[in-house]
Amino acid sequence: MIAPDALHTRYVGLVGLQDAKWCLRVYEEMAVHGPFYLVAEVQGSELPTESRKYLANNVRAEWMRSVVYVGSDLTQRVVGKAMSVAMLLTGHAASFDTVFVDTMTQAQAWVDTHRLEHAPRRVG
């Protein structure tokens, strides 16, 4: 997933509030160069309520092209969708796709397809 418009992250164990704040700074820095694809490996991780609320309240929808969760279980899928809804309720319209896949290969294929489908069209 080596591309200037993609950030590959791997979360392990409990993602506490300080971790969430660090992630937000990374996302913000990445967004300076334009919207990006966040590919998050989440198998075996947990995002507590405090961290989830912090991210939902502070992540800007315009930073992301899409969020692709890799290896999520049912609870993580519910949390991922709930964060998108929470962004809507706090005035941060989630204008990006939230996608769940099982493998990094599937994530790469999804991002590649999305990138092609949403590439600027050349006229002339």
C-alpha angles and dihedrals in degrees: 000000000000105000134119091240097053132075117194114200133177120203119198127186123334114000101209129195094268089051090050091051090050090049091051091054090051092049091048092050091048091050091059085080093048137275115331142192112253110207107188123188102205106165109137095009131117129205110201121214095259093053092043092052092047093053094043090052097044110032110096115223092218089064092068135066089185141332115229116192114202122203098359123164124218094273092051090049091053090048092049092052091042090056090055090051091046089054089055092050092050093050096259101119108214096227093167132085119257110208133182122206135166102226142031088241089060090046092052091048092049093049092046091051093045091048091053094045092051100039115126111266118236116225122207 
